[in-house]
């Protein structure tokens, strides 16, 4: 159980979740009204009692994250029990708002705690997975390289009884040559973490995560302003790991294959170069138009490996393009898919979970922009437009026809503090993917 929750507490104070209608009959309402409380979404009013605080009123929020204002909006050291409101949304939002990254600096204060409502195991599992993803994304790259990222995958596997192995050394160079090329410039060798879980006769769901632990851009070096947050370039891996963790915690009726391509895109005499031609696991050759378009090379080999296992669906997640952020901003992951049913399941899951994603087209008319005069394709377009679409079209080349596949191009970061969304790493799109994958597998039979 996360430290912001308790199973029971004799001194827990009542937290009344209210709407603008009907709250004025509650004890202490006259005091709250005189203090200006109007039950607006997210509004908090403490109620006085003989011993100090008798309870609190809270305006019911429109989404789960709204409950995230409470852990630090209520007095430190207090414990609360929910009265009214949506218990699952409150549990999830409370936990998301209570998160702080504390590995290198203690939190300035402890959050208020919530007595976990009955039946709140599912949102607790999702919140715990999101905390882990946030921790990974927030960890500085000197403390989280490919080896450390793979170790966390192994830890999750051990916690859930999953099989786990690491592909490294010559096996990476032989079996994942494009991924190996990306990591060739770093002294921290690339690795592929493989987690497998579930009954052999269950439908196989394959998850692929871009785990670029730091991205300098390679020899096409990023400017300092663009490199500043590149510790988060493994955000896709963190989100896919969190999704796997949540699916296992909920005992989803699936078989799971999680692939994390853990690598660092560095600069050295061994780094791959612009106009190099590399080979992929699938056998296609790729001309390197830009070494800063490395994430798609990592995913290309992972997608091929995943497809070899004949999955019911493949989902990949990556902090792939700035173009997606220009189009949709930081909060909306861009969704690309070759299967309308899978896309609709993910979109519906996002709306239902309050974690929306937005579909962009796999416009075949742009596929020729990836043509190369010396290789099967280039890793970047010949034109400066539609970057997110072109990147998705590149990935599609590594997914066999007939295999439902979806790609999430996500930001994995909160630029500022908001209720339930503290500044820093974020598991963007996790809840949409969790709901969408479950729905698609059910409907596919």
C-alpha positions in Angstrom: 0.0 0.0 0.0 1.3 3.4 -0.9 2.3 5.6 2.1 -0.4 8.1 1.5 -3.0 5.4 2.4 -3.9 3.5 5.5 -6.2 0.6 6.1 -7.9 2.1 9.1 -7.4 4.9 11.6 -9.5 5.6 14.7 -8.7 9.3 14.5 -9.7 9.6 10.8 -11.7 12.8 10.1 -14.7 12.9 7.8 -14.1 14.3 4.3 -17.5 15.1 2.8 -17.4 15.2 -1.0 -20.2 17.6 -2.0 -21.8 19.3 -5.0 -23.3 22.8 -5.0 -26.7 21.3 -4.2 -27.6 19.8 -0.8 -24.4 20.3 1.2 -25.8 23.1 3.4 -27.6 20.7 5.7 -24.3 19.1 6.8 -22.9 19.8 10.2 -20.6 22.9 10.1 -22.1 24.0 6.7 -23.1 27.4 8.2 -19.5 28.1 9.1 -18.3 27.0 5.7 -20.9 29.1 3.9 -19.9 32.2 6.0 -16.3 31.6 5.0 -17.2 31.7 1.4 -17.3 28.0 0.5 -19.6 27.3 -2.5 -18.8 23.6 -3.3 -17.0 24.5 -6.5 -15.0 21.6 -8.0 -11.7 21.2 -6.0 -12.7 23.7 -3.3 -11.8 22.8 0.3 -13.3 24.0 3.6 -12.1 22.9 7.0 -14.8 22.5 9.7 -14.0 23.6 13.3 -14.7 21.3 16.3 -14.1 21.3 20.0 -10.7 19.6 19.6 -9.6 21.6 16.5 -10.7 20.2 13.1 -14.0 18.3 13.0 -13.9 17.5 9.3 -13.8 19.0 5.9 -15.9 19.7 2.8 -14.6 19.2 -0.7 -16.2 20.2 -3.9 -16.6 17.1 -6.1 -14.0 17.4 -9.0 -14.8 16.6 -12.6 -12.0 14.1 -12.9 -10.0 11.8 -10.7 -6.9 14.1 -10.7 -9.0 16.7 -9.0 -8.8 14.7 -5.8 -5.1 15.2 -6.0 -5.4 18.6 -4.4 -6.2 17.0 -1.1 -3.0 15.3 0.2 -1.2 18.7 0.4 -4.3 20.9 0.7 -5.4 19.3 4.0 -3.3 19.8 7.1 -0.1 17.8 7.5 -0.4 14.8 9.8 -4.1 14.4 9.4 -5.9 11.2 8.3 -9.3 11.2 6.5 -12.1 8.9 5.6 -14.2 9.5 2.5 -17.9 10.4 2.9 -19.6 10.5 -0.5 -17.9 10.9 -3.8 -16.5 8.3 -6.1 -14.3 6.0 -4.0 -12.2 4.7 -6.9 -11.6 8.1 -8.4 -10.8 9.6 -5.0 -8.3 6.8 -4.2 -6.6 7.2 -7.6 -6.5 11.0 -7.5 -5.4 11.1 -3.8 -2.5 8.9 -4.6 -1.5 10.7 -7.8 -1.5 14.0 -5.9 0.5 12.6 -3.0 3.4 11.6 -5.1 6.7 13.4 -4.8 10.1 12.4 -6.1 12.3 12.0 -3.0 15.3 10.0 -3.9 17.8 12.8 -3.5 15.8 15.3 -1.4 13.3 14.7 1.3 9.8 16.1 0.7 9.1 19.4 2.4 6.1 18.0 4.1 4.2 14.7 4.3 0.9 14.4 2.6 -2.3 13.9 4.5 -3.4 10.3 4.5 -6.6 8.6 3.3 -8.3 5.5 4.7 -8.4 3.3 1.7 -12.1 2.8 0.8 -13.4 -0.7 0.4 -13.0 -2.0 -3.1 -10.2 0.4 -4.0 -7.6 -2.3 -4.9 -7.7 -1.5 -8.6 -7.0 2.2 -8.4 -4.3 1.5 -5.8 -2.6 -0.8 -8.3 -2.8 1.8 -11.1 -1.4 4.5 -8.8 1.5 2.3 -7.6 2.4 1.6 -11.2 2.2 5.3 -12.0 4.4 6.1 -9.0 7.1 3.7 -10.3 6.9 5.2 -13.8 7.2 8.7 -12.5 10.2 7.7 -10.3 11.9 6.2 -13.4 11.4 9.2 -15.6 12.5 11.6 -12.8 15.7 9.7 -12.1 18.8 11.5 -13.5 20.5 9.6 -16.3 23.7 9.2 -14.3 21.7 7.0 -11.9 19.5 5.3 -14.5 21.3 3.8 -17.5 20.4 0.7 -19.5 21.5 -1.7 -16.8 19.5 0.0 -14.1 16.4 0.3 -16.2 16.5 -3.4 -17.0 17.0 -4.2 -13.3 13.7 -2.4 -12.5 11.9 -4.5 -15.1 13.4 -7.6 -13.3 12.1 -6.3 -10.0 8.6 -5.9 -11.4 8.8 -9.4 -12.8 9.8 -10.8 -9.5 7.0 -9.1 -7.7 4.4 -10.6 -10.0 5.8 -14.0 -10.7 6.7 -13.3 -14.3 9.6 -14.7 -16.3 12.4 -12.3 -17.0 15.6 -12.2 -19.0 18.0 -9.7 -20.4 19.4 -9.9 -23.9 22.9 -8.3 -23.9 26.3 -8.4 -25.5 26.7 -10.2 -28.8 23.1 -11.3 -28.7 22.0 -7.6 -29.0 24.4 -7.0 -31.9 23.2 -10.1 -33.7 19.5 -10.0 -32.9 18.8 -6.2 -32.5 21.3 -4.6 -34.8 19.5 -1.3 -35.2 19.1 -0.9 -31.4 22.8 -1.9 -31.0 23.8 0.8 -33.5 22.0 3.5 -31.4 23.9 2.4 -28.3 27.3 2.0 -29.9 28.5 5.4 -28.8 27.9 4.9 -25.1 30.1 3.0 -22.6 26.9 1.8 -21.1 26.0 -1.1 -23.3 22.5 -1.5 -24.8 20.2 -4.2 -23.5 16.8 -5.6 -24.1 14.7 -6.6 -21.1 12.1 -9.3 -21.7 9.2 -10.0 -19.3 6.7 -12.8 -20.0 3.6 -13.5 -17.9 0.3 -15.3 -18.1 -1.2 -18.6 -19.1 0.1 -20.2 -22.4 -3.4 -20.4 -23.9 -4.4 -16.8 -23.2 -4.3 -14.1 -25.9 -0.8 -12.6 -26.2 -0.4 -8.8 -25.7 3.0 -7.5 -26.7 4.2 -4.2 -25.3 7.3 -2.4 -26.6 8.9 0.6 -24.9 11.5 3.0 -26.0 14.0 3.1 -23.2 16.6 5.7 -24.3 18.0 6.6 -20.9 19.6 9.7 -22.2 19.5 11.2 -25.7 22.2 13.6 -26.7 21.0 13.4 -30.3 24.2 11.6 -31.1 26.5 13.2 -33.7 23.5 15.3 -34.8 23.9 16.9 -31.4 20.9 18.5 -29.7 21.2 22.1 -28.6 21.4 22.4 -24.8 17.9 23.6 -24.4 16.6 20.5 -26.2 18.9 18.2 -24.3 17.9 19.5 -20.9 15.1 17.0 -20.2 16.4 14.1 -22.1 16.6 11.9 -19.0 12.8 11.5 -19.8 13.5 9.9 -23.2 12.9 6.5 -21.6 9.4 7.6 -20.8 7.8 5.2 -23.3 9.6 2.3 -21.5 8.4 3.6 -18.1 4.8 3.8 -19.3 4.8 0.3 -21.0 6.4 -1.1 -17.8 3.7 0.5 -15.7 1.0 -0.8 -18.0 2.5 -4.3 -17.7 2.6 -3.9 -13.9 -1.1 -2.8 -13.8 -2.2 -5.6 -16.1 -0.5 -8.2 -13.9 -1.8 -6.7 -10.7 -5.3 -6.9 -12.0 -4.8 -10.5 -13.1 -5.8 -9.6 -16.7 -6.9 -12.7 -18.7 -4.0 -12.3 -21.1 -0.5 -13.5 -21.8 2.0 -10.7 -21.7 5.2 -10.0 -23.5 7.0 -6.8 -22.5 10.1 -5.6 -24.4 12.1 -2.7 -23.2 14.9 -1.5 -25.4 17.3 0.1 -22.9 20.0 2.2 -24.6 21.8 5.5 -24.4 22.4 7.7 -27.5 25.8 9.2 -26.9 28.7 10.8 -28.7 32.0 9.0 -29.1 34.3 7.6 -31.8 32.0 4.5 -31.9 28.8 6.5 -32.4 26.8 5.8 -35.5 27.0 8.6 -38.1 24.7 10.5 -40.5 24.5 8.6 -43.8 25.5 5.3 -42.3 23.5 2.3 -43.4 22.4 -0.1 -40.8 20.5 -3.4 -40.9 17.4 -4.2 -38.8 16.3 -7.4 -37.2 13.7 -7.7 -40.0 16.4 -7.5 -42.6 15.5 -4.0 -44.0 18.4 -1.6 -44.4 18.1 1.9 -43.1 20.1 5.0 -44.1 20.7 7.3 -41.1 19.4 10.7 -42.1 19.7 12.0 -38.6 21.2 10.3 -35.5 18.6 12.2 -33.3 15.8 10.1 -34.8 17.0 7.1 -32.8 13.9 6.0 -31.0 12.3 4.6 -34.1 15.4 2.4 -34.7 15.1 1.0 -31.2 11.4 0.2 -31.7 11.9 -1.2 -35.1 13.8 -4.2 -33.8 11.5 -4.6 -30.8 8.4 -4.6 -33.0 9.9 -7.3 -35.2 10.7 -9.4 -32.2 7.2 -9.0 -30.9 5.6 -9.8 -34.2 7.6 -13.1 -34.3 5.6 -14.3 -31.3 2.2 -14.0 -33.2 0.5 -11.6 -30.7 -3.2 -10.7 -30.6 -2.0 -7.0 -30.6 1.2 -5.0 -30.3 1.3 -1.6 -28.5 4.4 0.5 -28.3 5.0 3.7 -26.4 7.7 6.3 -27.0 8.7 9.9 -26.4 9.2 9.9 -30.2 8.7 13.3 -31.8 8.5 17.0 -31.0 6.0 17.2 -33.9 3.4 15.3 -31.8 3.7 17.9 -29.0 3.4 20.7 -31.5 0.2 19.2 -32.8 -1.4 18.1 -29.5 0.5 19.7 -26.6 1.9 17.9 -23.6 -1.2 16.1 -22.2 -2.5 14.3 -25.3 -0.5 11.4 -26.6 -0.7 10.9 -30.4 -2.2 7.6 -31.3 -1.5 5.8 -34.6 -2.9 2.4 -35.5 -3.3 0.1 -38.4 -6.5 -1.3 -36.8 -9.7 0.7 -36.4 -11.1 -1.6 -33.7 -7.9 -1.3 -31.6 -7.8 2.5 -32.1 -11.4 2.9 -31.0 -10.9 0.7 -27.9 -7.9 2.9 -26.9 -9.7 6.1 -27.6 -12.8 5.0 -25.6 -10.6 3.7 -22.8 -8.9 7.2 -22.6 -12.2 9.0 -22.4 -13.6 6.6 -19.8 -10.5 6.8 -17.6 -10.2 10.6 -17.9 -6.9 10.1 -19.7 -7.6 11.1 -23.3 -5.5 10.3 -26.3 -5.9 11.6 -29.9 -5.7 9.7 -33.1 -3.6 10.9 -36.0 -3.6 9.3 -39.4 -1.1 6.9 -40.9 -1.3 8.7 -44.2 0.2 6.4 -46.8 0.8 9.4 -49.1 3.7 10.4 -47.0 5.4 7.0 -47.0 7.6 7.9 -50.0 9.2 10.7 -47.9 11.2 7.9 -46.3 12.8 6.7 -49.6 16.5 6.4 -49.7 18.8 6.1 -52.7 21.1 3.6 -51.0 18.9 1.6 -48.5 15.4 0.3 -48.1 14.4 3.4 -46.3 15.7 6.5 -44.4 15.0 7.0 -40.7 13.8 10.6 -41.4 11.7 12.3 -44.0 12.9 14.2 -47.0 10.5 17.0 -46.0 10.2 19.0 -42.8 6.5 18.4 -42.2 4.3 15.8 -40.6 7.1 14.5 -38.4 4.9 12.4 -36.1 3.1 10.8 -39.0 6.3 10.0 -40.8 7.8 8.4 -37.7 4.7 6.2 -37.3 4.9 5.2 -41.0 8.5 4.2 -40.4 7.4 2.0 -37.5 4.6 0.5 -39.5 7.2 -1.0 -41.9 8.2 -3.4 -39.1 4.7 -4.6 -38.3 3.4 -7.5 -40.5 0.1 -7.0 -42.2 -2.8 -8.4 -40.2 -1.3 -7.8 -36.8 -3.2 -5.1 -34.9 -0.8 -2.5 -33.8 -0.9 0.9 -32.1 1.7 3.4 -31.4 1.6 6.1 -28.7 3.8 9.1 -29.2 3.8 10.7 -25.7 5.4 13.4 -23.7 5.8 11.7 -20.3 6.2 14.9 -18.4 4.2 17.6 -16.5 5.6 21.1 -17.1 4.0 22.5 -14.0 2.2 21.4 -10.8 -1.5 20.7 -11.1 -3.8 18.7 -8.9 -2.9 15.0 -9.3 -0.1 16.0 -11.8 3.0 17.1 -9.9 5.7 18.7 -12.0 8.1 16.1 -13.5 7.7 12.6 -15.0 4.3 11.4 -15.9 2.8 8.1 -17.1 0.9 9.8 -19.9 -1.6 7.5 -21.5 -1.3 4.6 -19.1 -4.9 4.5 -18.0 -6.1 4.9 -21.6 -4.0 1.9 -22.6 -5.0 -0.2 -19.6 -8.7 0.2 -20.3 -8.3 0.0 -24.1 -6.2 -3.2 -24.1 -8.6 -4.9 -21.8 -11.6 -3.9 -24.0 -10.0 -4.9 -27.3 -8.9 -8.3 -26.0 -12.5 -9.0 -24.7 -14.1 -7.9 -28.0 -11.6 -9.9 -30.1 -12.5 -13.1 -28.2 
